[in-house]
Amino acid sequence: MRKKDINTDQKTSSDRPFRPLTPLEKEGVMIAEFMGLKYETRNYFGGDFKPDENGFDTYSHNSIMTGIYYGGKKTTMLVDKMRYHSSWDWLMPVIDKIETMGCEVVHRVGDCIVYKIDEKENYRCIIDMQGINKLESTYKAVVEFIKNHEIL
């Protein structure tokens, strides 16, 4: 089965365009899908300034993630409010999941290395990313891991 691409050029039933996702939002969607959530598109220009059934302002947000998050918690989050790139609180559960897949994530000032651990406990470097600080390099390594984890 082919993985669906995030289509930012979709039209609504009223033929109004959705607000395109930024590159950072696309990465956030990819991370949230890895964590078990499903991408849903909402009408960015529609809405009536009243909250929808989940309490969201239907006028200003067009994309949400819903489902059972890693760890079993039912979650709904706004795509434009996701903070995987700027918060350890958001990023650490993703690192935890990666480590349950037979990897070890080592983050240091300025770089992050992901090692694959085999059955003989041999470590093989599969990702090595640099950044201006620990958070940035770890975020980049997480994105790279998720893009390629099926072939690593």
C-alpha positions in Angstrom: 0.0 0.0 0.0 1.4 3.4 -1.0 1.6 6.0 1.8 -0.6 9.0 1.0 1.1 12.3 0.3 -0.1 15.3 2.3 -2.0 17.3 -0.4 -1.9 21.0 0.3 -3.7 21.9 -2.9 -7.0 20.2 -2.0 -10.2 22.1 -2.5 -13.2 22.1 -0.1 -16.7 21.2 -1.1 -17.3 24.9 -1.5 -14.3 25.0 -3.8 -12.2 27.2 -1.5 -8.5 26.3 -1.1 -7.0 25.0 2.1 -4.2 26.9 3.6 -1.0 25.1 2.5 1.1 23.4 5.2 4.5 25.0 5.9 7.5 22.7 5.7 7.7 22.6 9.5 4.0 21.6 9.7 4.5 18.8 7.1 7.3 17.5 9.4 5.0 17.7 12.4 2.3 15.8 10.5 4.9 13.1 9.6 6.0 12.8 13.3 2.4 12.7 14.6 1.5 10.0 12.1 4.5 8.0 13.2 3.2 8.4 16.8 -0.2 7.0 15.7 -2.3 9.9 14.8 -4.3 10.5 11.6 -4.2 13.7 9.5 -7.5 15.5 8.9 -8.1 18.6 6.8 -10.6 21.3 7.9 -11.9 24.2 5.9 -9.5 27.1 6.6 -11.8 29.8 5.1 -15.0 28.3 6.4 -16.3 28.1 9.8 -18.4 30.7 11.7 -16.0 31.7 14.5 -17.7 29.2 16.8 -15.9 26.2 18.2 -16.5 22.8 16.6 -17.3 19.6 18.5 -13.7 19.5 19.8 -13.6 23.1 20.9 -11.5 24.3 18.1 -12.0 27.6 16.2 -13.1 26.2 12.9 -12.2 29.4 11.0 -8.5 29.8 11.8 -7.3 26.1 11.7 -7.5 23.8 8.7 -5.5 20.8 9.8 -5.7 18.6 12.9 -4.3 15.3 14.0 -6.6 12.8 15.8 -6.4 9.3 17.2 -4.7 7.2 19.8 -1.2 8.7 20.5 1.8 6.5 21.4 1.2 5.4 25.0 -2.6 4.9 24.5 -3.9 8.4 25.1 -6.7 9.6 22.8 -5.5 12.9 21.3 -6.6 15.7 19.0 -4.1 18.4 18.2 -3.9 21.4 15.8 -1.2 21.0 13.2 -0.2 24.6 13.4 0.3 24.4 17.2 2.5 21.3 17.2 5.9 21.9 18.8 8.1 18.9 18.1 10.7 21.3 16.8 10.8 23.5 19.8 9.9 21.5 22.9 11.5 18.6 24.6 8.1 17.7 26.1 6.9 17.1 22.5 10.0 15.4 21.2 10.9 13.0 24.1 7.9 10.6 23.5 9.0 10.3 19.9 12.6 9.5 21.0 11.1 6.9 23.5 9.2 5.2 20.6 12.3 5.2 18.4 14.2 3.5 21.2 11.6 0.8 21.5 12.4 0.0 17.9 15.9 -1.3 18.7 17.7 2.0 18.5 19.5 4.3 20.9 19.3 8.1 20.5 22.4 10.0 21.8 22.0 13.7 21.8 24.9 16.1 22.6 25.5 19.8 22.2 25.3 20.3 18.4 24.8 16.8 17.2 22.5 13.8 17.6 23.4 10.2 16.6 20.9 7.3 16.2 22.3 3.9 16.6 20.7 0.6 15.5 21.3 -2.1 18.0 21.4 -5.7 16.7 20.6 -9.0 18.5 24.3 -9.3 19.6 24.1 -5.7 21.0 26.3 -4.3 18.3 25.8 -0.6 17.7 25.6 0.7 14.1 25.3 4.5 13.4 22.3 5.0 11.1 21.8 8.8 11.5 24.2 11.6 12.5 22.7 15.1 12.4 24.1 18.5 13.4 22.3 21.5 14.7 22.9 24.7 16.6 21.9 23.0 19.9 20.7 19.6 21.3 17.1 20.2 20.5 17.6 21.2 16.9 20.0 18.3 16.1 17.7 15.8 17.9 14.7 17.1 16.0 16.5 16.8 12.7 17.6 13.2 13.6 14.0 12.3 14.5 12.7 13.6 11.2 15.4 11.8 9.2 14.7 8.5 11.2 11.0 8.7 10.5 11.6 9.4 6.8 13.8 6.3 6.5 13.0 4.0 9.3 11.5 1.3 7.1 14.8 0.9 5.2 17.3 1.4 8.1 
